[in-house]
Amino acid sequence: MAMTMQELREQFYEKLQQANAAEAFEELRVRYLGKKGEITGLLKNMGAIAPEMRKEYGAKVNALKDEVEASIKRRIEEAHARELEMRIAATERYDLSLPSTLSEGSYHPITLVQREVEQIFASMGFTIEDYDEIVDDYHCFEALNIPKHHPARDMQDTYYLSNGQLLKTHTSAAQNAIMRKYGAPLRAIFPGRCFRNESTDACHENTFFQMEGIMIDENISISNLIYFMKTMLSEVFRRDVKVRLRPGFFPFVEPGFELDISCAICGGKGCPSCKNSGWLELCPCGMIHPNVLKAGGIDTEKYTGFAFGLGLTRLAMMKYGIKDIRDLNSGNLKSLDQFVK
Ligand code: PHE
């Protein structure tokens, strides 16, 4: 005896429950909905139905057909979604023991020399300080004995912000805050990024790095300054480098000096990196002007000190033989990648 519609439906759902692969779903579709399928067969049965029942019967069979079709489709979609989830889960599983295909990263040459100099000074009892890049006029100039309208301000082409603040033109901008923070005696270095509105060439950039250092104590003299500068340079270069000290003017030091280093790119013969002079201004320095100490709250009867502003960018160029300062800010990995430590 042929199955009733209800039995057929139950049987279908039982089989659908068991099916779990694409072929099984297709099999079910053919079995129930195909040309010779069981539901199609019900329609073929129409002849055996009393004429007045045929319309209702036909509608019921069609409804069952739609229902079966929709159920199969839903199961196929669910199976797809599950498969996708499994695939995503499989790719997200990391195998940490696999060898890496990435090449090793490298430090920026400025980071390398900065760390080296930091270590040298830390071993001599200096603390390492951090300071803002956006500062005010007082800290960048006035506290450093550079009053408003002083011609020395023209030496540094400053980037001013619309709120009156400015991008620090030198790391000396931190001197006052650090003196006020710690008082004397004091040994501190403070590396930082500086900005000047300059036209750029092989040895000038509008963004560069300096490392400021100050030492304040009783009886600090120029000979202390020279000793610390010499020690630092011989440790950084680990070979004899030619240096020269000549007078230099900076309102915040008295006396002031320019410490030049013989150009390592051309060996002192003259090249674009040293503006053809054979020398590079590496580390301006001097004895801290009493006005600056006073502004920092230091007793000038008791204490004296020296300050230096080491050009970290220039130091990196000399140490690694980088001809063009612009390479350092270029982000060009071809030139920067070589400095793997
Ligand atoms: N701040 C000075 C500059 O950038 C350098 C300097 C620092 C000079 C400390 C003397 C002492 O030009």
Boltz pocket constraint, residues with backbone or C-beta under 6 A from the ligand:
constraints:
  - pocket:
      binder: B
      contacts: [[A, 169], [A, 170], [A, 171], [A, 172], [A, 213], [A, 250], [A, 253], [A, 256], [A, 257], [A, 284], [A, 285], [A, 286], [A, 307], [A, 308], [A, 309], [A, 310]]
      max_distance: 6.0
